[in-house]
């Protein structure tokens, strides 16, 4: 059984906010475990870098490197890199 894509805009928005909530809760748990400025700054840096990488994989490659590439998730990006390397 294969699950289909979410098409309902309300469910898509809810899914986005659930990711936000999960990230906030995970960050809070890490900061409660090790409440130091160093940990907070490293966590903020890691989140920012991952967000920039996602933007790179999604937008930069599609719009500046290879206009024929269509982003369909990080898995498709890895396959794109493997195929391109040949």
PyMOL Python script that loads the backbone (N, CA, C, O; Angstrom):
from pymol import cmd

cmd.read_pdbstr("""\
ATOM      1  N   UNK A   1       0.840  -1.176   0.000  1.00  0.00           N
ATOM      2  CA  UNK A   1       0.000   0.000   0.000  1.00  0.00           C
ATOM      3  C   UNK A   1       0.891   1.247   0.000  1.00  0.00           C
ATOM      4  O   UNK A   1       1.796   1.382   0.823  1.00  0.00           O
ATOM      5  N   UNK A   2       0.618   2.126  -0.916  1.00  0.00           N
ATOM      6  CA  UNK A   2       1.408   3.357  -1.027  1.00  0.00           C
ATOM      7  C   UNK A   2       0.544   4.525  -0.598  1.00  0.00           C
ATOM      8  O   UNK A   2      -0.608   4.652  -1.011  1.00  0.00           O
ATOM      9  N   UNK A   3       1.122   5.381   0.244  1.00  0.00           N
ATOM     10  CA  UNK A   3       0.395   6.568   0.674  1.00  0.00           C
ATOM     11  C   UNK A   3       0.533   7.639  -0.396  1.00  0.00           C
ATOM     12  O   UNK A   3       1.597   7.789  -0.997  1.00  0.00           O
ATOM     13  N   UNK A   4      -0.519   8.368  -0.631  1.00  0.00           N
ATOM     14  CA  UNK A   4      -0.496   9.439  -1.614  1.00  0.00           C
ATOM     15  C   UNK A   4       0.046  10.727  -1.025  1.00  0.00           C
ATOM     16  O   UNK A   4       0.259  10.837   0.182  1.00  0.00           O
ATOM     17  N   UNK A   5       0.263  11.686  -1.890  1.00  0.00           N
ATOM     18  CA  UNK A   5       0.715  12.994  -1.455  1.00  0.00           C
ATOM     19  C   UNK A   5      -0.413  13.711  -0.722  1.00  0.00           C
ATOM     20  O   UNK A   5      -1.592  13.484  -0.992  1.00  0.00           O
ATOM     21  N   UNK A   6      -0.033  14.571   0.196  1.00  0.00           N
ATOM     22  CA  UNK A   6      -1.010  15.397   0.889  1.00  0.00           C
ATOM     23  C   UNK A   6      -1.412  16.524  -0.051  1.00  0.00           C
ATOM     24  O   UNK A   6      -0.554  17.247  -0.559  1.00  0.00           O
ATOM     25  N   UNK A   7      -2.695  16.677  -0.284  1.00  0.00           N
ATOM     26  CA  UNK A   7      -3.192  17.713  -1.185  1.00  0.00           C
ATOM     27  C   UNK A   7      -3.978  18.809  -0.471  1.00  0.00           C
ATOM     28  O   UNK A   7      -4.164  19.899  -1.013  1.00  0.00           O
ATOM     29  N   UNK A   8      -4.430  18.524   0.722  1.00  0.00           N
ATOM     30  CA  UNK A   8      -5.228  19.493   1.469  1.00  0.00           C
ATOM     31  C   UNK A   8      -4.318  20.576   2.051  1.00  0.00           C
ATOM     32  O   UNK A   8      -3.436  20.269   2.854  1.00  0.00           O
ATOM     33  N   UNK A   9      -4.518  21.840   1.658  1.00  0.00           N
ATOM     34  CA  UNK A   9      -3.661  22.925   2.161  1.00  0.00           C
ATOM     35  C   UNK A   9      -3.613  23.007   3.686  1.00  0.00           C
ATOM     36  O   UNK A   9      -2.570  23.333   4.254  1.00  0.00           O
ATOM     37  N   UNK A  10      -4.731  22.713   4.355  1.00  0.00           N
ATOM     38  CA  UNK A  10      -4.745  22.756   5.822  1.00  0.00           C
ATOM     39  C   UNK A  10      -3.831  21.682   6.413  1.00  0.00           C
ATOM     40  O   UNK A  10      -3.132  21.929   7.395  1.00  0.00           O
ATOM     41  N   UNK A  11      -3.839  20.494   5.814  1.00  0.00           N
ATOM     42  CA  UNK A  11      -2.965  19.420   6.298  1.00  0.00           C
ATOM     43  C   UNK A  11      -1.491  19.734   6.017  1.00  0.00           C
ATOM     44  O   UNK A  11      -0.622  19.417   6.829  1.00  0.00           O
ATOM     45  N   UNK A  12      -1.215  20.352   4.879  1.00  0.00           N
ATOM     46  CA  UNK A  12       0.162  20.729   4.552  1.00  0.00           C
ATOM     47  C   UNK A  12       0.674  21.744   5.565  1.00  0.00           C
ATOM     48  O   UNK A  12       1.802  21.635   6.045  1.00  0.00           O
ATOM     49  N   UNK A  13      -0.156  22.731   5.889  1.00  0.00           N
ATOM     50  CA  UNK A  13       0.243  23.741   6.872  1.00  0.00           C
ATOM     51  C   UNK A  13       0.409  23.105   8.248  1.00  0.00           C
ATOM     52  O   UNK A  13       1.354  23.419   8.971  1.00  0.00           O
ATOM     53  N   UNK A  14      -0.510  22.209   8.610  1.00  0.00           N
ATOM     54  CA  UNK A  14      -0.402  21.511   9.899  1.00  0.00           C
ATOM     55  C   UNK A  14       0.890  20.706   9.967  1.00  0.00           C
ATOM     56  O   UNK A  14       1.556  20.692  11.003  1.00  0.00           O
ATOM     57  N   UNK A  15       1.249  20.040   8.881  1.00  0.00           N
ATOM     58  CA  UNK A  15       2.486  19.252   8.843  1.00  0.00           C
ATOM     59  C   UNK A  15       3.692  20.164   9.041  1.00  0.00           C
ATOM     60  O   UNK A  15       4.617  19.819   9.777  1.00  0.00           O
ATOM     61  N   UNK A  16       3.687  21.318   8.394  1.00  0.00           N
ATOM     62  CA  UNK A  16       4.790  22.269   8.565  1.00  0.00           C
ATOM     63  C   UNK A  16       4.936  22.709  10.011  1.00  0.00           C
ATOM     64  O   UNK A  16       6.047  22.771  10.537  1.00  0.00           O
ATOM     65  N   UNK A  17       3.807  23.018  10.658  1.00  0.00           N
ATOM     66  CA  UNK A  17       3.870  23.449  12.054  1.00  0.00           C
ATOM     67  C   UNK A  17       4.235  22.309  12.997  1.00  0.00           C
ATOM     68  O   UNK A  17       4.823  22.546  14.052  1.00  0.00           O
ATOM     69  N   UNK A  18       3.893  21.071  12.630  1.00  0.00           N
ATOM     70  CA  UNK A  18       4.338  19.930  13.438  1.00  0.00           C
ATOM     71  C   UNK A  18       5.855  19.771  13.364  1.00  0.00           C
ATOM     72  O   UNK A  18       6.494  19.439  14.362  1.00  0.00           O
ATOM     73  N   UNK A  19       6.437  20.009  12.177  1.00  0.00           N
ATOM     74  CA  UNK A  19       7.903  19.999  12.077  1.00  0.00           C
ATOM     75  C   UNK A  19       8.509  21.102  12.942  1.00  0.00           C
ATOM     76  O   UNK A  19       9.509  20.881  13.625  1.00  0.00           O
ATOM     77  N   UNK A  20       7.904  22.282  12.912  1.00  0.00           N
ATOM     78  CA  UNK A  20       8.384  23.386  13.744  1.00  0.00           C
ATOM     79  C   UNK A  20       8.301  23.014  15.220  1.00  0.00           C
ATOM     80  O   UNK A  20       9.254  23.231  15.968  1.00  0.00           O
ATOM     81  N   UNK A  21       7.179  22.461  15.642  1.00  0.00           N
ATOM     82  CA  UNK A  21       7.004  22.061  17.037  1.00  0.00           C
ATOM     83  C   UNK A  21       8.017  20.995  17.440  1.00  0.00           C
ATOM     84  O   UNK A  21       8.606  21.079  18.517  1.00  0.00           O
ATOM     85  N   UNK A  22       8.224  19.996  16.590  1.00  0.00           N
ATOM     86  CA  UNK A  22       9.195  18.943  16.893  1.00  0.00           C
ATOM     87  C   UNK A  22      10.598  19.524  17.022  1.00  0.00           C
ATOM     88  O   UNK A  22      11.348  19.144  17.921  1.00  0.00           O
ATOM     89  N   UNK A  23      10.955  20.437  16.131  1.00  0.00           N
ATOM     90  CA  UNK A  23      12.268  21.073  16.216  1.00  0.00           C
ATOM     91  C   UNK A  23      12.428  21.894  17.477  1.00  0.00           C
ATOM     92  O   UNK A  23      13.481  21.861  18.114  1.00  0.00           O
ATOM     93  N   UNK A  24      11.389  22.632  17.844  1.00  0.00           N
ATOM     94  CA  UNK A  24      11.446  23.431  19.074  1.00  0.00           C
ATOM     95  C   UNK A  24      11.561  22.548  20.310  1.00  0.00           C
ATOM     96  O   UNK A  24      12.334  22.846  21.221  1.00  0.00           O
ATOM     97  N   UNK A  25      10.794  21.464  20.343  1.00  0.00           N
ATOM     98  CA  UNK A  25      10.859  20.554  21.487  1.00  0.00           C
ATOM     99  C   UNK A  25      12.221  19.861  21.588  1.00  0.00           C
ATOM    100  O   UNK A  25      12.761  19.705  22.683  1.00  0.00           O
ATOM    101  N   UNK A  26      12.771  19.449  20.443  1.00  0.00           N
ATOM    102  CA  UNK A  26      14.090  18.812  20.456  1.00  0.00           C
ATOM    103  C   UNK A  26      15.158  19.804  20.909  1.00  0.00           C
ATOM    104  O   UNK A  26      16.052  19.454  21.679  1.00  0.00           O
ATOM    105  N   UNK A  27      15.061  21.032  20.429  1.00  0.00           N
ATOM    106  CA  UNK A  27      16.018  22.066  20.830  1.00  0.00           C
ATOM    107  C   UNK A  27      15.904  22.355  22.320  1.00  0.00           C
ATOM    108  O   UNK A  27      16.913  22.480  23.014  1.00  0.00           O
ATOM    109  N   UNK A  28      14.679  22.460  22.804  1.00  0.00           N
ATOM    110  CA  UNK A  28      14.457  22.699  24.225  1.00  0.00           C
ATOM    111  C   UNK A  28      15.033  21.563  25.063  1.00  0.00           C
ATOM    112  O   UNK A  28      15.663  21.805  26.093  1.00  0.00           O
ATOM    113  N   UNK A  29      14.817  20.321  24.623  1.00  0.00           N
ATOM    114  CA  UNK A  29      15.348  19.166  25.363  1.00  0.00           C
ATOM    115  C   UNK A  29      16.875  19.211  25.419  1.00  0.00           C
ATOM    116  O   UNK A  29      17.473  18.936  26.459  1.00  0.00           O
ATOM    117  N   UNK A  30      17.506  19.561  24.286  1.00  0.00           N
ATOM    118  CA  UNK A  30      18.969  19.662  24.291  1.00  0.00           C
ATOM    119  C   UNK A  30      19.452  20.765  25.222  1.00  0.00           C
ATOM    120  O   UNK A  30      20.423  20.583  25.956  1.00  0.00           O
ATOM    121  N   UNK A  31      18.778  21.901  25.191  1.00  0.00           N
ATOM    122  CA  UNK A  31      19.194  23.019  26.038  1.00  0.00           C
ATOM    123  C   UNK A  31      18.926  22.754  27.515  1.00  0.00           C
ATOM    124  O   UNK A  31      19.661  23.242  28.372  1.00  0.00           O
ATOM    125  N   UNK A  32      17.885  21.988  27.821  1.00  0.00           N
ATOM    126  CA  UNK A  32      17.640  21.612  29.215  1.00  0.00           C
ATOM    127  C   UNK A  32      18.667  20.589  29.695  1.00  0.00           C
ATOM    128  O   UNK A  32      19.030  20.574  30.871  1.00  0.00           O
ATOM    129  N   UNK A  33      19.131  19.744  28.790  1.00  0.00           N
ATOM    130  CA  UNK A  33      20.151  18.735  29.120  1.00  0.00           C
ATOM    131  C   UNK A  33      21.511  19.388  29.368  1.00  0.00           C
ATOM    132  O   UNK A  33      22.240  18.994  30.279  1.00  0.00           O
ATOM    133  N   UNK A  34      21.846  20.386  28.555  1.00  0.00           N
ATOM    134  CA  UNK A  34      23.128  21.094  28.648  1.00  0.00           C
ATOM    135  C   UNK A  34      22.881  22.591  28.477  1.00  0.00           C
ATOM    136  O   UNK A  34      23.085  23.128  27.389  1.00  0.00           O
ATOM    137  N   UNK A  35      22.444  23.271  29.542  1.00  0.00           N
ATOM    138  CA  UNK A  35      22.051  24.680  29.426  1.00  0.00           C
ATOM    139  C   UNK A  35      23.241  25.648  29.422  1.00  0.00           C
ATOM    140  O   UNK A  35      23.459  26.390  30.380  1.00  0.00           O
ATOM    141  N   UNK A  36      23.996  25.624  28.335  1.00  0.00           N
ATOM    142  CA  UNK A  36      25.124  26.545  28.226  1.00  0.00           C
ATOM    143  C   UNK A  36      24.979  27.391  26.963  1.00  0.00           C
ATOM    144  O   UNK A  36      24.303  27.000  26.011  1.00  0.00           O
ATOM    145  N   UNK A  37      25.610  28.528  26.973  1.00  0.00           N
ATOM    146  CA  UNK A  37      25.586  29.400  25.804  1.00  0.00           C
ATOM    147  C   UNK A  37      26.253  28.713  24.615  1.00  0.00           C
ATOM    148  O   UNK A  37      25.805  28.858  23.477  1.00  0.00           O
ATOM    149  N   UNK A  38      27.315  27.972  24.881  1.00  0.00           N
ATOM    150  CA  UNK A  38      28.026  27.267  23.806  1.00  0.00           C
ATOM    151  C   UNK A  38      27.096  26.283  23.093  1.00  0.00           C
ATOM    152  O   UNK A  38      27.066  26.238  21.863  1.00  0.00           O
ATOM    153  N   UNK A  39      26.343  25.499  23.857  1.00  0.00           N
ATOM    154  CA  UNK A  39      25.417  24.528  23.264  1.00  0.00           C
ATOM    155  C   UNK A  39      24.328  25.249  22.485  1.00  0.00           C
ATOM    156  O   UNK A  39      23.962  24.815  21.393  1.00  0.00           O
ATOM    157  N   UNK A  40      23.806  26.342  23.029  1.00  0.00           N
ATOM    158  CA  UNK A  40      22.761  27.095  22.337  1.00  0.00           C
ATOM    159  C   UNK A  40      23.276  27.651  21.012  1.00  0.00           C
ATOM    160  O   UNK A  40      22.577  27.590  20.001  1.00  0.00           O
ATOM    161  N   UNK A  41      24.493  28.190  21.011  1.00  0.00           N
ATOM    162  CA  UNK A  41      25.059  28.746  19.780  1.00  0.00           C
ATOM    163  C   UNK A  41      25.363  27.660  18.752  1.00  0.00           C
ATOM    164  O   UNK A  41      25.104  27.841  17.562  1.00  0.00           O
ATOM    165  N   UNK A  42      25.907  26.541  19.201  1.00  0.00           N
ATOM    166  CA  UNK A  42      26.183  25.432  18.281  1.00  0.00           C
ATOM    167  C   UNK A  42      24.892  24.861  17.699  1.00  0.00           C
ATOM    168  O   UNK A  42      24.843  24.511  16.520  1.00  0.00           O
ATOM    169  N   UNK A  43      23.858  24.767  18.513  1.00  0.00           N
ATOM    170  CA  UNK A  43      22.566  24.287  18.033  1.00  0.00           C
ATOM    171  C   UNK A  43      21.991  25.247  16.992  1.00  0.00           C
ATOM    172  O   UNK A  43      21.500  24.815  15.949  1.00  0.00           O
ATOM    173  N   UNK A  44      22.054  26.547  17.278  1.00  0.00           N
ATOM    174  CA  UNK A  44      21.554  27.545  16.327  1.00  0.00           C
ATOM    175  C   UNK A  44      22.340  27.490  15.025  1.00  0.00           C
ATOM    176  O   UNK A  44      21.757  27.587  13.945  1.00  0.00           O
ATOM    177  N   UNK A  45      23.649  27.337  15.115  1.00  0.00           N
ATOM    178  CA  UNK A  45      24.487  27.244  13.920  1.00  0.00           C
ATOM    179  C   UNK A  45      24.151  25.999  13.102  1.00  0.00           C
ATOM    180  O   UNK A  45      24.062  26.066  11.876  1.00  0.00           O
ATOM    181  N   UNK A  46      23.967  24.873  13.770  1.00  0.00           N
ATOM    182  CA  UNK A  46      23.632  23.622  13.074  1.00  0.00           C
ATOM    183  C   UNK A  46      22.290  23.755  12.346  1.00  0.00           C
ATOM    184  O   UNK A  46      22.170  23.350  11.189  1.00  0.00           O
ATOM    185  N   UNK A  47      21.293  24.314  13.011  1.00  0.00           N
ATOM    186  CA  UNK A  47      19.973  24.486  12.388  1.00  0.00           C
ATOM    187  C   UNK A  47      20.089  25.402  11.180  1.00  0.00           C
ATOM    188  O   UNK A  47      19.532  25.106  10.123  1.00  0.00           O
ATOM    189  N   UNK A  48      20.801  26.501  11.324  1.00  0.00           N
ATOM    190  CA  UNK A  48      20.960  27.446  10.222  1.00  0.00           C
ATOM    191  C   UNK A  48      21.672  26.792   9.037  1.00  0.00           C
ATOM    192  O   UNK A  48      21.257  26.961   7.890  1.00  0.00           O
ATOM    193  N   UNK A  49      22.745  26.043   9.315  1.00  0.00           N
ATOM    194  CA  UNK A  49      23.495  25.385   8.237  1.00  0.00           C
ATOM    195  C   UNK A  49      22.648  24.332   7.521  1.00  0.00           C
ATOM    196  O   UNK A  49      22.700  24.237   6.295  1.00  0.00           O
ATOM    197  N   UNK A  50      21.880  23.548   8.253  1.00  0.00           N
ATOM    198  CA  UNK A  50      21.014  22.556   7.618  1.00  0.00           C
ATOM    199  C   UNK A  50      19.942  23.230   6.761  1.00  0.00           C
ATOM    200  O   UNK A  50      19.614  22.748   5.677  1.00  0.00           O
ATOM    201  N   UNK A  51      19.403  24.339   7.248  1.00  0.00           N
ATOM    202  CA  UNK A  51      18.409  25.072   6.463  1.00  0.00           C
ATOM    203  C   UNK A  51      19.026  25.611   5.177  1.00  0.00           C
ATOM    204  O   UNK A  51      18.392  25.554   4.123  1.00  0.00           O
ATOM    205  N   UNK A  52      20.245  26.131   5.240  1.00  0.00           N
ATOM    206  CA  UNK A  52      20.928  26.652   4.058  1.00  0.00           C
ATOM    207  C   UNK A  52      21.242  25.518   3.073  1.00  0.00           C
ATOM    208  O   UNK A  52      21.144  25.714   1.862  1.00  0.00           O
ATOM    209  N   UNK A  53      21.618  24.335   3.581  1.00  0.00           N
ATOM    210  CA  UNK A  53      21.872  23.201   2.696  1.00  0.00           C
ATOM    211  C   UNK A  53      20.593  22.781   1.978  1.00  0.00           C
ATOM    212  O   UNK A  53      20.614  22.487   0.782  1.00  0.00           O
ATOM    213  N   UNK A  54      19.494  22.756   2.703  1.00  0.00           N
ATOM    214  CA  UNK A  54      18.218  22.390   2.095  1.00  0.00           C
ATOM    215  C   UNK A  54      17.857  23.382   0.996  1.00  0.00           C
ATOM    216  O   UNK A  54      17.400  22.984  -0.075  1.00  0.00           O
ATOM    217  N   UNK A  55      18.059  24.665   1.257  1.00  0.00           N
ATOM    218  CA  UNK A  55      17.816  25.710   0.250  1.00  0.00           C
ATOM    219  C   UNK A  55      18.715  25.484  -0.961  1.00  0.00           C
ATOM    220  O   UNK A  55      18.270  25.611  -2.102  1.00  0.00           O
ATOM    221  N   UNK A  56      19.977  25.151  -0.712  1.00  0.00           N
ATOM    222  CA  UNK A  56      20.925  24.867  -1.789  1.00  0.00           C
ATOM    223  C   UNK A  56      20.432  23.701  -2.638  1.00  0.00           C
ATOM    224  O   UNK A  56      20.400  23.790  -3.866  1.00  0.00           O
ATOM    225  N   UNK A  57      20.048  22.603  -1.978  1.00  0.00           N
ATOM    226  CA  UNK A  57      19.602  21.409  -2.708  1.00  0.00           C
ATOM    227  C   UNK A  57      18.303  21.683  -3.458  1.00  0.00           C
ATOM    228  O   UNK A  57      18.104  21.174  -4.561  1.00  0.00           O
ATOM    229  N   UNK A  58      17.432  22.473  -2.874  1.00  0.00           N
ATOM    230  CA  UNK A  58      16.121  22.711  -3.453  1.00  0.00           C
ATOM    231  C   UNK A  58      16.146  23.818  -4.502  1.00  0.00           C
ATOM    232  O   UNK A  58      15.702  23.604  -5.631  1.00  0.00           O
ATOM    233  N   UNK A  59      16.647  24.974  -4.156  1.00  0.00           N
ATOM    234  CA  UNK A  59      16.498  26.152  -5.010  1.00  0.00           C
ATOM    235  C   UNK A  59      17.709  26.428  -5.890  1.00  0.00           C
ATOM    236  O   UNK A  59      17.565  26.634  -7.095  1.00  0.00           O
ATOM    237  N   UNK A  60      18.883  26.433  -5.309  1.00  0.00           N
ATOM    238  CA  UNK A  60      20.085  26.835  -6.052  1.00  0.00           C
ATOM    239  C   UNK A  60      20.371  25.883  -7.199  1.00  0.00           C
ATOM    240  O   UNK A  60      20.613  26.329  -8.321  1.00  0.00           O
ATOM    241  N   UNK A  61      20.348  24.584  -6.942  1.00  0.00           N
ATOM    242  CA  UNK A  61      20.626  23.620  -8.008  1.00  0.00           C
ATOM    243  C   UNK A  61      19.605  23.767  -9.129  1.00  0.00           C
ATOM    244  O   UNK A  61      19.976  23.800 -10.303  1.00  0.00           O
ATOM    245  N   UNK A  62      18.316  23.855  -8.779  1.00  0.00           N
ATOM    246  CA  UNK A  62      17.261  23.919  -9.780  1.00  0.00           C
ATOM    247  C   UNK A  62      17.289  25.214 -10.590  1.00  0.00           C
ATOM    248  O   UNK A  62      16.998  25.196 -11.785  1.00  0.00           O
ATOM    249  N   UNK A  63      17.632  26.327  -9.965  1.00  0.00           N
ATOM    250  CA  UNK A  63      17.546  27.615 -10.645  1.00  0.00           C
ATOM    251  C   UNK A  63      18.869  28.129 -11.218  1.00  0.00           C
ATOM    252  O   UNK A  63      18.861  28.937 -12.147  1.00  0.00           O
ATOM    253  N   UNK A  64      19.996  27.676 -10.682  1.00  0.00           N
ATOM    254  CA  UNK A  64      21.274  28.221 -11.132  1.00  0.00           C
ATOM    255  C   UNK A  64      22.226  27.197 -11.733  1.00  0.00           C
ATOM    256  O   UNK A  64      23.055  27.554 -12.570  1.00  0.00           O
ATOM    257  N   UNK A  65      22.132  25.942 -11.331  1.00  0.00           N
ATOM    258  CA  UNK A  65      23.086  24.933 -11.792  1.00  0.00           C
ATOM    259  C   UNK A  65      22.511  24.090 -12.917  1.00  0.00           C
ATOM    260  O   UNK A  65      23.146  23.922 -13.959  1.00  0.00           O
ATOM    261  N   UNK A  66      21.299  23.556 -12.709  1.00  0.00           N
ATOM    262  CA  UNK A  66      20.696  22.649 -13.684  1.00  0.00           C
ATOM    263  C   UNK A  66      19.192  22.899 -13.770  1.00  0.00           C
ATOM    264  O   UNK A  66      18.424  22.319 -13.002  1.00  0.00           O
ATOM    265  N   UNK A  67      18.764  23.764 -14.703  1.00  0.00           N
ATOM    266  CA  UNK A  67      17.332  24.082 -14.807  1.00  0.00           C
ATOM    267  C   UNK A  67      16.450  22.872 -15.116  1.00  0.00           C
ATOM    268  O   UNK A  67      15.239  22.936 -14.907  1.00  0.00           O
ATOM    269  N   UNK A  68      17.016  21.786 -15.602  1.00  0.00           N
ATOM    270  CA  UNK A  68      16.242  20.589 -15.890  1.00  0.00           C
ATOM    271  C   UNK A  68      15.957  19.741 -14.660  1.00  0.00           C
ATOM    272  O   UNK A  68      15.112  18.847 -14.701  1.00  0.00           O
ATOM    273  N   UNK A  69      16.656  20.018 -13.571  1.00  0.00           N
ATOM    274  CA  UNK A  69      16.483  19.246 -12.331  1.00  0.00           C
ATOM    275  C   UNK A  69      15.233  19.720 -11.597  1.00  0.00           C
ATOM    276  O   UNK A  69      15.013  20.922 -11.453  1.00  0.00           O
ATOM    277  N   UNK A  70      14.424  18.783 -11.138  1.00  0.00           N
ATOM    278  CA  UNK A  70      13.244  19.111 -10.344  1.00  0.00           C
ATOM    279  C   UNK A  70      13.364  18.434  -8.984  1.00  0.00           C
ATOM    280  O   UNK A  70      13.419  17.208  -8.890  1.00  0.00           O
ATOM    281  N   UNK A  71      13.401  19.229  -7.955  1.00  0.00           N
ATOM    282  CA  UNK A  71      13.578  18.751  -6.588  1.00  0.00           C
ATOM    283  C   UNK A  71      12.353  17.961  -6.140  1.00  0.00           C
ATOM    284  O   UNK A  71      11.220  18.416  -6.294  1.00  0.00           O
ATOM    285  N   UNK A  72      12.591  16.781  -5.588  1.00  0.00           N
ATOM    286  CA  UNK A  72      11.495  15.959  -5.064  1.00  0.00           C
ATOM    287  C   UNK A  72      11.857  15.405  -3.688  1.00  0.00           C
ATOM    288  O   UNK A  72      11.298  14.397  -3.255  1.00  0.00           O
ATOM    289  N   UNK A  73      12.777  16.055  -3.013  1.00  0.00           N
ATOM    290  CA  UNK A  73      13.202  15.606  -1.689  1.00  0.00           C
ATOM    291  C   UNK A  73      14.701  15.373  -1.652  1.00  0.00           C
ATOM    292  O   UNK A  73      15.359  15.329  -2.691  1.00  0.00           O
ATOM    293  N   UNK A  74      15.229  15.227  -0.458  1.00  0.00           N
ATOM    294  CA  UNK A  74      16.672  15.054  -0.322  1.00  0.00           C
ATOM    295  C   UNK A  74      17.154  13.740  -0.922  1.00  0.00           C
ATOM    296  O   UNK A  74      18.288  13.650  -1.390  1.00  0.00           O
ATOM    297  N   UNK A  75      16.308  12.730  -0.909  1.00  0.00           N
ATOM    298  CA  UNK A  75      16.679  11.463  -1.555  1.00  0.00           C
ATOM    299  C   UNK A  75      16.894  11.634  -3.047  1.00  0.00           C
ATOM    300  O   UNK A  75      17.847  11.094  -3.610  1.00  0.00           O
ATOM    301  N   UNK A  76      16.004  12.392  -3.692  1.00  0.00           N
ATOM    302  CA  UNK A  76      16.175  12.634  -5.123  1.00  0.00           C
ATOM    303  C   UNK A  76      17.421  13.477  -5.389  1.00  0.00           C
ATOM    304  O   UNK A  76      18.059  13.334  -6.432  1.00  0.00           O
ATOM    305  N   UNK A  77      17.764  14.351  -4.450  1.00  0.00           N
ATOM    306  CA  UNK A  77      18.974  15.158  -4.602  1.00  0.00           C
ATOM    307  C   UNK A  77      20.219  14.278  -4.535  1.00  0.00           C
ATOM    308  O   UNK A  77      21.157  14.481  -5.306  1.00  0.00           O
ATOM    309  N   UNK A  78      20.240  13.314  -3.632  1.00  0.00           N
ATOM    310  CA  UNK A  78      21.383  12.387  -3.535  1.00  0.00           C
ATOM    311  C   UNK A  78      21.498  11.579  -4.830  1.00  0.00           C
ATOM    312  O   UNK A  78      22.598  11.407  -5.355  1.00  0.00           O
ATOM    313  N   UNK A  79      20.377  11.087  -5.346  1.00  0.00           N
ATOM    314  CA  UNK A  79      20.406  10.349  -6.618  1.00  0.00           C
ATOM    315  C   UNK A  79      20.892  11.234  -7.757  1.00  0.00           C
ATOM    316  O   UNK A  79      21.649  10.785  -8.617  1.00  0.00           O
ATOM    317  N   UNK A  80      20.463  12.479  -7.762  1.00  0.00           N
ATOM    318  CA  UNK A  80      20.909  13.442  -8.771  1.00  0.00           C
ATOM    319  C   UNK A  80      22.433  13.587  -8.721  1.00  0.00           C
ATOM    320  O   UNK A  80      23.095  13.561  -9.758  1.00  0.00           O
ATOM    321  N   UNK A  81      22.982  13.739  -7.522  1.00  0.00           N
ATOM    322  CA  UNK A  81      24.440  13.895  -7.383  1.00  0.00           C
ATOM    323  C   UNK A  81      25.172  12.630  -7.833  1.00  0.00           C
ATOM    324  O   UNK A  81      26.212  12.712  -8.487  1.00  0.00           O
ATOM    325  N   UNK A  82      24.629  11.455  -7.481  1.00  0.00           N
ATOM    326  CA  UNK A  82      25.280  10.204  -7.881  1.00  0.00           C
ATOM    327  C   UNK A  82      25.249  10.022  -9.401  1.00  0.00           C
ATOM    328  O   UNK A  82      26.243   9.607  -9.996  1.00  0.00           O
ATOM    329  N   UNK A  83      24.135  10.326 -10.014  1.00  0.00           N
ATOM    330  CA  UNK A  83      24.027  10.186 -11.478  1.00  0.00           C
ATOM    331  C   UNK A  83      24.893  11.199 -12.203  1.00  0.00           C
ATOM    332  O   UNK A  83      25.498  10.889 -13.229  1.00  0.00           O
ATOM    333  N   UNK A  84      24.951  12.404 -11.672  1.00  0.00           N
ATOM    334  CA  UNK A  84      25.723  13.455 -12.291  1.00  0.00           C
ATOM    335  C   UNK A  84      27.230  13.194 -12.237  1.00  0.00           C
ATOM    336  O   UNK A  84      27.979  13.630 -13.111  1.00  0.00           O
ATOM    337  N   UNK A  85      27.661  12.474 -11.196  1.00  0.00           N
ATOM    338  CA  UNK A  85      29.066  12.186 -11.015  1.00  0.00           C
ATOM    339  C   UNK A  85      29.626  11.195 -12.034  1.00  0.00           C
ATOM    340  O   UNK A  85      30.842  11.087 -12.195  1.00  0.00           O
ATOM    341  N   UNK A  86      28.758  10.487 -12.708  1.00  0.00           N
ATOM    342  CA  UNK A  86      29.219   9.462 -13.686  1.00  0.00           C
ATOM    343  C   UNK A  86      29.616  10.081 -14.981  1.00  0.00           C
ATOM    344  O   UNK A  86      30.022   9.375 -15.904  1.00  0.00           O
TER     345      UNK A  86
END
""", "prot")
cmd.dss("prot")
cmd.show_as("cartoon", "prot")
cmd.util.cbc("prot")
cmd.orient("prot")
